[in-house]
Amino acid sequence: MQSLTLRKTLVALAALTVVGTACAQSGVPATDGSSTTIEQLKRELADQRKLIQQLLDAQQAKTSVASGASAQTSSSAAPADPTKPAFTFYGTLDVNVMSADSGFGSKTSMGTGGMTASRLGVKGEKALGGDLKAIGEFEAGLAIDTGVVANGAVVAGANATSASTGGLLGNGSQIFSRQAYVGLASNFGALTFGRQYTASYISAAGYGSALGAGFLGNGATMLPSIGGMPTRMNNAIVYKTPTLSGFSGQLSYSTGSENNLAVDTTSGTTVTNDQAGQGYDLGLFYKGGPLTVGLTTWDVNAASYALAGETGLAKKKGAQLVANYDFGFMKLHGSYVSGTINGGNYENVTKTLSSSNGSSVSASFPFGKNMVYVSYSELNDQSPQSKNANLVGLAYTYELAAGQKLYASMGKMSNSSKASYSLADGGDLVGNVATAGFSPFAFMVGLNLTF
């Protein structure tokens, strides 16, 4: 409608201009009547010019608003990318050559998991409306040196292989040995079910150690034995909170081994029941700028108890404080762990790490594509066995490309006269130490690839 009015006005203006010009050029003296007519034409011409300008301004404003609204609508209403896959496949392949002495002379071997454990996994995600979505992940551990499935390094300590933690199987019977869970996630957090990492192990390997979950001499391969810290929980219900002002939390509860028998069941020299593996793990975290802090605690039943002398399942309890700070030229990590394994006369029969604590300090130094890592850890066994040890680690990586690294690592475990702790990395038990007081040493070079 405004466009039509504008055209009519322009036509009228042109006609008035022609008439006014003709009168001015005719040389006809202006009479009172003609003078009045010309003045009227001039006034009307000025009014028409104002009207035209108003119409042009209104038309321009309308066009700008319409363009903005169209762009906004297009941006906000853009549909999700239909090409985005519902599943994401990923993997890490790690292989190394190692020279180690665990008390039987220096031996050279091929290993896997020197920097991180090898694995293949798939993550799934499906929008359900609003901010609600279904999620799932299945992750299989691999032993590159033999081709069998495995779930990471054996942790030295009491009842390390249990209904709630799992050990290094390597026999093909547990395909998704690292993780296997499904659940729901929204702005209110995530609730998942299955075999999952605990907040305590995430803190120990992810936040409290510069060496992550691998490398020889890494405190995260020794300190989780304190208090029987759970690493992964089977039959676990896990709730992860959203992050609010840098704070977040994770609560894990395991229903245990789900033994169908309500009475004690004897298997060889041990006894188990339907309470085996039950318990919880809780972690609270803060991340702000260069600082990360984590505080965790756990209370989990042992998987079994000794037939000779013990009267019931021991309780694995502990607490852990971790922190790291990024100075730019160096990232410093620290951790402290304290725990007990008590109950059912465990502390008087088996005794292993019935009361213990430990600490670790480590750092990483980046320069270009290179990274140097150093670590020192100690374990103080306060049980009657008094099996103490300290652990030193040194590692180096060179980044070939994003996610592709060459590495070298060495570790030295210094056992007390009563201790026989072994060295471990992210995927290998370097070798069992059979002689109390022997201090194993190992060196390796390797390749770690992620995709």
N, C-alpha and C positions, 0 to 999 in steps of 0.2 A: 504493500500500500504506500509506504514512504517512497519507494522507488518510482511509482507511477506519479505521485505528486511532484517529485523532483523533476521528472521529464516535462510535465506540464508547465512548471514554473520556468524552466529553461527556455521553452518555446515562447512563452509570454514575454520573457525578458528580451529575447532576440527581436520580437516584433516591436516592442516599445523602443528599442535601441534604433531600429531602422526608421521608425516614424520621427523620432527626435532628431536624428541626423539629417533626414530629408528636409525638415522644417528649418534647420539651422543653415543648410546649404542653399535653400531656394532664394535667398535674398529678399524674401517678402518681409516687409517691415512688420514688426510685431505689433499687433493690435492688442487692445486690452483683453479681448477674448482669446486670441492665440497665445498671448503671454501667460494667461491663466492656465491654458491647456498644457503648455510646455512645463510650467512649474509643477503641475500635478503629475506629469509623466516622470519628472526628475524624482519627486518624492516617492512615487510608486516604484521607480527603479531602485532607489536606495533600500526601500522596504523589501523588495524581492531579493536583493543581494544578501541582506541579513538572514532572510528565510532560507536561502540556498546554503549559506554557511552553517546554519543550525542543523539543517537536514544532513549535510555532509558530516558534521561532527557526530551526530546521533548514529549515522550509518557506520562510521568507523568504530565507535564504541561498541556497537552491537556485534560487529564482526570480530573484534578482539575478544569479547566475552565468550562468544560462541566457539572460537578457536581454542581458548583456554579450557573451557568446559569439555570440549571434545578430547583434548589431550589428556585431561585429568581422568575422564571416564575411561579412555583407552588404557591408561596406565593402571588404574585401580581394578579394572575389570578384566585385565589380561589373564587368560586361562593359564594354568600350570603347564609347563613344558611337557607335551605328550611324549617326547622322545626320552625323557628321564626314566631310567630303568627302575623297576620295583626292587631289584636285587643288586647289590654291589659285591663283586668278588675281589678278594685281596690275598696277598701272601707275602711271606718272608722266607728266603732261602739262605741258610748260613752253613758254611763249611770251613773247617780249619785243619791245619796240621800241627800237632802238639808233641812236645817232648816233656815228659813228666817222670818224677821219681816219688813213688809212694811207699818206698821202703823195700822195693825189689829191684833196685837199679834203674838207671835211666832207660825209658822206653819211648819210642816214637809211634804215634798212631794218628789216625784221622778221626776227627770229631765233628759234631754238629751242634750249633747253639753256642758258639764261643762268645759272640756279642749279644745276640738274642736267640731265643729258641726259634726253630723253623716251624712254619705253620701255613695252612691254607684255610681260608674262611669265607663265609658269605654273610652279608648283612641284608635284612629285609625291612622295608618300611612301606606302610600303606595308609593313606589318609582316610579317615572314617567320618569326616565332617567336623566343622569348627576347627579347633586346635587339637582334636583327638586323633591319634594315629596308632596303628598296630606296629610293633617292632619285634625283631627277632635276630638272633645271631648264632651261627654254628661254626666252631673253629676246631680244626683237627691239627694236632701236633705231628711233626714229621721228623724222622731221623734220616738225614740225607746220606749218612755213611752206610746205612743198611737198607733204607727204603721202608722200614716199618713205621707204624704210628707210635707217637710218644707224646708226653705232655709237659716235658720240662725236667729240670734237674731234681734229683733226690735231695731232700733237706735232711741233714744230719740231725738226730735228736730222737726224742721218745715218741712212739706211735706216729711217725711221720706219714706212714701210709695208713689212712683210716677212712672210715665211712664218710667223713666230711671234708677230707683234703685230697686224697688220692696221691699216688706216687708215680714214678716213671714206669709205665707198663712195658711199652715196646714189644707187645706180643700180638697186636692187631685186634684185640678183643674190645677195645674202647676207641671207636673212631673219633668222635668229637670229645677228646679227652681234655681239651683246654677250656672250652666254653660251649654251652648249649642252653639257650633260654628263649622264651617268648614272653610278650607282655604288652602293656599299653602305656602310652606317654602323652602328656599334655602340658599346659602351662603350670599345672600343679605338681609336676614331677613325673617319675616313671615307676611303674610297678611291674616287676618281671619275675618269672618262675623258671627254675632249672638249675643247671650247674654254672656257678658264677664266681667271679673274683670277690674277695672280701675287701672292705675298706682298709683293713690293717695291712694286707699285702700290697695293695695299691700304694699305700703310704710308704711302706718299707722300700719297695723297688722303684716307685715312681717319683716320690718327693724326698725321701730321706737319703738317697744314694745317687751320687753323680754318675756312677757306672750303670745305672738302670737295673735291669734284671739279669745282666750277663757280665762277662769278663771275669777272669781269674782274680782272686783277691777282693771280690766284691762283698761288702758287709751284708747285702741283701740275700746272699746265699748261706749266711751263718746265723744272723740274729733272729730270723723267724722260728728257729728251734726253741727259743726262749718262751716258756709258758705254752708250748704247743700251738703257736699262732696259726690260725687257719688261713690257708692261701686261697683255695677254691672250696666252695661248699656245694655238695650234692643236695638235691631235693630242697633247694633254697628259695625262699621268698625274699625278694630284695626291693626296697623302696629307696629311690634317690630323689632328694628334694630339688626344687629349682634353686638357682643361685640368687640370693638377695643381698645386695650391698657387699658382694664378695664372699658371703658365707653360704655353705652348702653342707649337706649331710647324706649319709648312707647307712641304712639299717638292713642287716641280713639275718634271717632266721632259718635254720635248717631243721627239718622234721626228723633228721637222722637217717639211719640205715634202713628204716622201714621194715624191720624184722617182723614177720607175721606171728612169731611165737611170743607169748607174754611171759614165758619162763626163761631162765638162764639156759643157754645152749653152749655145750662144750665142743671145741674144735681143736684137737691136738692138746697143746699145753695152755690154751687160753679159753676164756668164757666171754660170751657176748649176750646181749638181750635187746629188747625193743627200744631201749633208751640210748643206745649207742649212737654217737654222732650228733645228738640233739644239742642245740645251743644257739647263741647269737653272736654277732659281731657288729660294732657300732663305730662310726667315724664321723668326726666333725672337721670341716676344712675352712680355711680362709685364704683367698687369693686377692692381693691388692698391689698393683704395680710390680716391683721386683721381688716382693715377699710372698712366700707360700708357707702356711703352717697347717699341720694336721695333728689331731689328737684322736686316738682310737683305743678301744677296749673290747675284750671278748670273754666269753664264758661258754665252753663247749665240752660235752662229755667225751671221754676217750672211746675208742672203737671197741676195746676189749680189756680184760684184766687177766693177770696171771693166775692160773689154777692153783699153783703152789704158793700160798701165803696171802694173796690179796682177796678181799672180801666183796669188792664191787668196783664199778667204773670210777676211775679218777676224774676229777674236774680239771680242765685246762683253762687257766685264767691268766690274764695279763693286761698291760696297758702300754701304750707307745706314744711318744711325742717326737714329731719330725718337723723340720723346717729347712727352707733353702732361701738364699738371697742372691740375686743377680747383680753383681757390681759392674757388669759390662766386660771388663777384661778378665773376670773370673766369676764363676758361679759356685758358691759355697753351700754344702749340704751337711746336715747333722741329724742324728737320731739317738734316742735313748729308749730302751725296752726293759721292762721288768715283768716277771711272771712266775707262776707256780703250777705244778702238777701234783695235786694232793687229793686225798680221799680214797676210801677202800683199801687202806693200808699200803698204798703205792709208795709213799715216802719212806717206808721201812723195808720194802721188799725190792722192787725194781729200782727206785731211788733216782733214776736218771733225770737230771735237771728238775728235781722236785721243787727247787727254788733257785732262781738265777736272774741275772740282769746283764745288760750289755750296752755298748754304745758304738757309734761310728761317726767319723768325720771324713768328708771327701770333697774334692773340688775338680772342676773342669776349666781348662784354659784354651779358649779358641784363638786361632790366628790364621786368617785366610780359610783355606779348605782343610786345615789341620786342627785337631783337637787332642789335647793331652789330659789324662785323668790320673788322679792319685787318690788313694784311699787307705785308711787305717781303722780297724775295728777290733774290739775285744769282747770276750765272753767270760763272765765271772760266775762260775758254778758254786752256789752256796749250799748245795746238797752235801750229804756225807761223802759223796764220791770225789768232790773237789776237782772236777775236770775242767780246768781253765785253758784258754787259748787266746792268741791274738792273730790277726790276719792283715797282711799288707798286700796292696794291689797297685799295679801301674799299667796303664793302657794308652794306646795311640790309635787315632783313626785318620784316614785321608779320604775325602769325599771325591769320588770319581765323577759323580753327577748326583742330582737330588735323589736321596734314598739309596744310593749305591756306594758302599764304602769298603775300603781295605782296612784291616786292623791288625794290631799286634797287642799282646797282653801277657803279663806275668803275674804270678801270685805265690805267696809264701805263707803257709800256716805254721805258726809256732805253738806246738802243743806242750802243755805242762807234762810232768812225769807220769801222770795218771790218765792223760787224755789221748785220744786217737782220732781226732776229727780229720775228715778228708777234704781235699779241695774240690770245688765245683764251679761251674760257670752257668750260662743260661740254659744249657741243654745236656750237659754231660756230668757224670760223676767221674772225676779224673782217675781215681783209683782208690780202693779201700785201703786205709792204713790199718795194718794188722798188729803193729807193735806200739804199745803205749809209750808216749814220749817222743815218737818219731815225728819230725816236722817236714811234711811234703812240700815240694816245689815244682812248678810247671811253667812253661813258656809256650806260646803259640802264635801263629800268624793265620789270618783267615780273610774270607770274603763274605760280606753281608749284603744281600740284594732284596729290595722291597718293590712290590708292584701291585 
